[in-house]
Amino acid sequence: MIASPGTESRAREASCSCGQLRVTVNGPVKRVSICHCLACQRRTGSPFGEQARFDADTVEVHGRASEYVRHADEGGEARIYRFCPECGSTVFYTFEHSPELVAIPVGAFADPSFPPPTRSVYETRRHGWVAVPDSIRTDG
């Protein structure tokens, strides 16, 4: 059985493609979501991004990171992306109005047993062929 966000607390490690930038998380997953906004599509090169949120005080960064700031679709809040200056992989990001949270792309964990998403956002930008299970809450 796969744990739901918040039900399992164990050490997890995410990293960039070359391994230079890593994050260690020692706390429960707060939320796992998929985002269909155009910015996430461009950032990931995929029709959606999937990310997990954690309390910032449970995340430890190892290595060097460069930053890129972008705003959510329709001029929403800023997100500060941290990526590896060597290979370019986004490893984590923070939110302008929620500094207590850190989001980490689920793929950076390279863990097929990672908890599934419980929320899907920017549904109006979802590619028509992408099917979201009924168990996932959908927002706009």
Sine and cosine of phi, psi and omega as CSV:
sin_phi,cos_phi,sin_psi,cos_psi,sin_omega,cos_omega
0.00,0.00,0.66,-0.75,0.00,-1.00
-1.00,-0.02,0.73,-0.69,-0.02,-1.00
-0.95,0.32,0.55,-0.83,0.11,-0.99
-0.99,0.12,0.38,-0.93,0.05,-1.00
-0.80,0.60,0.66,-0.75,0.06,-1.00
1.00,0.07,-0.19,0.98,-0.06,-1.00
-1.00,-0.07,-0.26,0.97,-0.05,-1.00
-0.78,-0.63,0.76,-0.64,0.04,-1.00
-0.83,-0.56,0.95,-0.32,0.04,-1.00
-0.54,-0.84,0.35,-0.94,0.03,-1.00
-0.91,0.41,0.72,-0.69,0.04,-1.00
-0.73,-0.68,0.50,-0.87,0.06,-1.00
-0.78,-0.62,0.72,-0.69,0.08,-1.00
-0.88,-0.48,0.49,-0.87,0.02,-1.00
-0.48,-0.88,0.23,-0.97,0.10,-1.00
-0.97,0.23,0.01,-1.00,-0.03,-1.00
-0.91,0.42,-0.59,0.80,-0.05,-1.00
-1.00,-0.04,-0.16,0.99,0.05,-1.00
1.00,0.05,-0.04,1.00,-0.02,-1.00
-0.93,0.37,-0.62,0.78,-0.01,-1.00
-0.94,-0.35,0.84,-0.54,-0.02,-1.00
-0.71,-0.71,0.42,-0.91,0.17,-0.99
-0.77,-0.63,0.63,-0.77,0.10,-0.99
-0.93,-0.37,0.74,-0.68,0.01,-1.00
-0.90,-0.44,0.78,-0.63,0.04,-1.00
-0.83,-0.56,0.90,0.43,0.00,-1.00
-0.16,-0.99,0.20,-0.98,-0.04,-1.00
-0.96,0.29,0.43,-0.90,0.12,-0.99
-0.94,0.35,0.78,-0.62,0.03,-1.00
-0.99,0.12,-0.65,0.76,-0.04,-1.00
-0.28,-0.96,0.61,-0.79,0.15,-0.99
-0.87,-0.50,0.79,-0.61,-0.04,-1.00
-0.65,-0.76,0.33,-0.94,0.16,-0.99
-0.90,-0.43,0.62,-0.79,-0.05,-1.00
-0.82,-0.58,0.77,-0.63,-0.03,-1.00
-0.98,-0.21,0.17,0.99,-0.04,-1.00
-0.89,0.45,0.39,-0.92,-0.04,-1.00
-0.90,0.44,-0.57,0.82,0.02,-1.00
-0.90,0.43,-0.66,0.75,0.04,-1.00
-0.92,0.38,-0.58,0.81,0.06,-1.00
-0.88,0.47,-0.68,0.73,0.02,-1.00
-0.93,0.37,-0.67,0.74,-0.04,-1.00
-0.89,0.46,-0.65,0.76,-0.09,-1.00
-1.00,-0.06,-0.35,0.94,-0.11,-0.99
0.96,0.29,0.34,0.94,-0.07,-1.00
-0.76,-0.65,0.25,-0.97,0.01,-1.00
-0.95,0.32,-0.11,0.99,0.09,-1.00
-0.31,-0.95,0.30,-0.95,0.11,-0.99
-0.94,-0.35,0.49,-0.87,0.09,-1.00
-0.82,-0.57,0.76,-0.65,-0.05,-1.00
-0.62,-0.78,0.43,-0.90,0.05,-1.00
-0.89,-0.45,0.63,-0.77,0.03,-1.00
-0.96,-0.28,0.61,-0.79,0.00,-1.00
-0.70,-0.72,0.39,-0.92,0.16,-0.99
-0.91,0.42,0.72,-0.70,-0.06,-1.00
-0.85,0.52,-0.55,0.84,-0.04,-1.00
-0.96,0.27,-0.01,1.00,0.06,-1.00
-0.97,-0.24,0.02,1.00,-0.09,-1.00
-0.94,-0.35,0.79,-0.62,0.03,-1.00
-0.87,-0.49,0.78,-0.62,-0.05,-1.00
-0.99,-0.17,0.68,-0.73,0.02,-1.00
-0.79,-0.61,0.82,-0.57,0.02,-1.00
0.96,-0.28,-0.02,-1.00,-0.02,-1.00
-1.00,-0.09,0.59,-0.81,0.02,-1.00
-0.73,-0.69,0.58,-0.81,0.19,-0.98
-0.98,-0.20,0.31,-0.95,-0.04,-1.00
-0.86,-0.52,0.52,-0.86,0.14,-0.99
-0.65,-0.76,0.78,-0.63,0.00,-1.00
-0.96,-0.28,0.75,-0.66,0.10,-1.00
-0.64,-0.77,0.34,-0.94,0.02,-1.00
-0.97,-0.26,0.54,-0.84,0.05,-1.00
-0.87,0.50,0.32,-0.95,0.04,-1.00
-0.77,0.63,0.48,-0.88,-0.01,-1.00
0.86,0.51,0.55,0.84,0.09,-1.00
0.94,0.34,0.49,0.87,0.01,-1.00
-0.93,0.36,-0.16,-0.99,-0.07,-1.00
-0.90,0.44,0.42,-0.91,0.01,-1.00
-0.96,0.27,0.56,-0.83,0.14,-0.99
-0.85,-0.53,0.71,-0.71,-0.03,-1.00
-0.96,-0.29,0.96,-0.28,-0.05,-1.00
-1.00,0.04,0.71,-0.71,0.08,-1.00
-0.93,-0.37,0.81,-0.58,-0.05,-1.00
-0.71,-0.70,0.34,-0.94,-0.02,-1.00
-0.96,0.30,0.80,-0.60,0.03,-1.00
-0.95,0.31,-0.20,0.98,0.01,-1.00
-1.00,0.03,-0.82,0.58,-0.10,-1.00
-0.96,-0.29,-0.23,0.97,0.07,-1.00
1.00,0.05,0.00,1.00,-0.02,-1.00
-0.94,0.35,0.74,-0.67,0.13,-0.99
-0.97,0.25,0.80,-0.60,-0.05,-1.00
-0.94,-0.34,-0.51,0.86,0.06,-1.00
-0.30,-0.95,0.26,-0.97,0.10,-1.00
-0.49,-0.87,0.34,-0.94,0.01,-1.00
-0.82,-0.57,0.18,-0.98,-0.10,-1.00
-0.91,-0.42,0.68,-0.73,-0.01,-1.00
-0.81,0.59,-0.71,0.70,-0.09,-1.00
-0.99,-0.16,0.04,1.00,0.00,-1.00
-0.68,-0.73,0.91,0.41,-0.05,-1.00
-0.91,0.42,-0.20,0.98,0.01,-1.00
-0.98,0.18,-0.07,1.00,-0.02,-1.00
-0.90,-0.44,0.51,-0.86,0.14,-0.99
-0.78,-0.63,0.74,-0.67,0.06,-1.00
-0.96,-0.27,0.65,-0.76,-0.01,-1.00
-0.77,-0.64,0.81,-0.58,0.06,-1.00
-0.84,0.55,0.76,-0.65,-0.07,-1.00
-0.86,0.51,-0.58,0.81,0.02,-1.00
-0.87,0.49,-0.44,0.90,0.01,-1.00
-0.92,0.38,-0.32,0.95,0.06,-1.00
-0.99,0.15,-0.37,0.93,-0.03,-1.00
0.73,0.68,0.78,0.62,-0.08,-1.00
-0.72,-0.70,0.99,-0.15,-0.02,-1.00
-0.87,0.49,-0.28,0.96,0.02,-1.00
-1.00,-0.02,0.12,0.99,0.00,-1.00
-0.86,0.51,0.58,-0.81,0.00,-1.00
-0.83,0.56,0.59,-0.80,-0.02,-1.00
-0.96,0.27,0.30,-0.95,0.04,-1.00
-0.93,0.38,0.48,-0.88,0.06,-1.00
-0.89,-0.46,-0.07,1.00,-0.06,-1.00
-0.57,-0.82,0.59,-0.81,0.04,-1.00
-0.78,-0.62,0.82,-0.57,-0.06,-1.00
-0.88,-0.48,0.30,-0.95,-0.08,-1.00
0.83,0.56,0.71,0.70,0.00,-1.00
-0.84,0.54,-0.48,0.88,0.00,-1.00
-0.91,0.41,-0.28,0.96,0.02,-1.00
-0.98,-0.22,0.04,1.00,-0.04,-1.00
-0.92,0.39,0.71,-0.71,0.08,-1.00
-0.90,0.44,0.65,-0.76,-0.09,-1.00
-0.86,0.52,-0.47,0.89,-0.04,-1.00
-1.00,0.07,-0.17,0.99,0.00,-1.00
-0.99,0.15,0.87,-0.48,0.01,-1.00
-0.98,-0.18,0.80,-0.60,0.03,-1.00
-0.97,-0.22,0.81,-0.58,-0.01,-1.00
-0.84,0.55,0.52,-0.86,0.01,-1.00
-0.87,0.49,-0.38,0.92,-0.03,-1.00
-0.96,0.27,-0.18,0.98,-0.03,-1.00
-0.99,-0.13,0.80,-0.60,0.05,-1.00
-0.92,0.38,0.73,-0.68,-0.01,-1.00
-0.92,-0.39,0.63,-0.77,0.02,-1.00
-0.75,-0.66,0.79,-0.62,0.14,-0.99
0.48,0.88,0.00,0.00,0.00,0.00
